[in-house]
Amino acid sequence: MIQNIRLLKAVVIVLGLGIVVGLGGLLVALGQRANDRASAATNDVPFTAAAGLERIRIPDGARVLEADLDGGRLLLRLRLANGAEEIAIHDLATGARLGAVAIAP
């Protein structure tokens, strides 16, 4: 009877340690994945100074409200001098303006 209780205690301790080690491994793996995704998100668009792009021209009097990268494109939400807003799309490799979308008030 005493042997059975000792064996049961040993089994409970081993299983408890297994749970603790397993949860620790899970937390480490989740942390590494979050770190990998964060670094991948900042490296999505290769941009080099060799492309020759130093400036992107926006209309006179316009203000940049937001900027976002999408692949090889730069999206700028602009407030124009007349108060209207638009989204301007530029190619990062060439700096060329690919188009614009007016935002209705």
C-alpha positions in Angstrom: 0.0 0.0 0.0 2.8 2.4 0.9 4.6 1.5 -2.2 1.6 2.4 -4.3 1.3 5.8 -2.7 5.0 6.5 -3.3 4.6 5.5 -6.9 1.6 7.7 -7.3 3.4 10.6 -5.8 6.3 10.1 -8.2 3.9 9.9 -11.2 2.2 13.2 -10.1 5.5 15.0 -9.7 6.8 13.8 -13.1 3.6 14.8 -14.9 3.5 18.2 -13.1 7.1 18.9 -14.3 6.1 17.8 -17.8 3.3 20.3 -17.8 5.6 23.1 -16.5 8.3 22.3 -19.1 5.7 22.1 -21.9 4.1 25.4 -21.1 7.5 27.0 -20.9 8.4 25.7 -24.3 5.1 26.9 -25.7 5.7 30.4 -24.4 9.2 30.5 -25.8 7.9 29.3 -29.2 5.1 32.0 -29.2 7.6 34.7 -28.3 9.9 33.7 -31.2 7.1 33.6 -33.7 5.9 37.1 -32.6 9.5 38.4 -32.9 9.9 36.7 -36.4 6.7 38.3 -37.7 7.6 41.7 -36.4 11.0 41.6 -38.1 9.5 40.2 -41.3 7.0 43.0 -41.4 9.7 45.6 -41.4 11.7 43.8 -44.1 8.9 43.2 -46.6 10.0 45.9 -49.0 13.6 45.9 -50.2 14.7 49.5 -50.6 18.2 50.6 -51.5 19.7 54.0 -52.1 21.0 52.6 -55.4 17.6 53.0 -56.9 18.3 56.7 -57.1 15.1 57.6 -55.3 15.6 60.4 -52.9 12.4 62.4 -53.0 8.8 61.9 -53.8 7.0 65.0 -55.0 3.6 65.8 -53.5 1.4 68.7 -54.7 2.2 72.2 -53.4 0.5 73.0 -50.1 -0.4 69.3 -49.4 0.3 67.7 -46.0 0.9 64.0 -45.5 -1.6 62.6 -43.0 -0.6 58.9 -43.3 2.0 56.8 -45.0 2.0 53.1 -45.6 4.0 50.5 -47.6 2.3 47.9 -49.7 4.8 45.7 -51.6 6.9 48.0 -53.7 4.4 50.9 -53.4 4.1 53.8 -51.1 0.6 54.9 -50.2 0.3 58.5 -48.9 -2.9 60.0 -47.5 -2.7 63.7 -48.3 -4.7 66.7 -47.3 -4.5 69.1 -50.3 -4.2 72.8 -50.1 -8.0 73.2 -51.0 -8.9 70.9 -48.0 -9.7 67.8 -50.1 -8.1 64.5 -49.3 -6.6 61.9 -51.6 -4.5 58.7 -51.5 -1.5 59.0 -53.7 0.3 55.8 -54.9 4.0 55.9 -55.7 6.3 53.2 -57.0 9.3 52.9 -54.6 11.7 51.7 -57.2 11.2 54.7 -59.5 9.4 57.3 -57.4 6.8 57.6 -60.1 3.3 58.5 -59.2 1.2 55.6 -60.2 -2.1 57.2 -59.5 -4.4 58.8 -56.9 -7.8 58.2 -55.4 -9.9 61.1 -54.2 -11.6 60.7 -50.8 -15.1 62.0 -50.7 -15.9 64.1 -47.7 
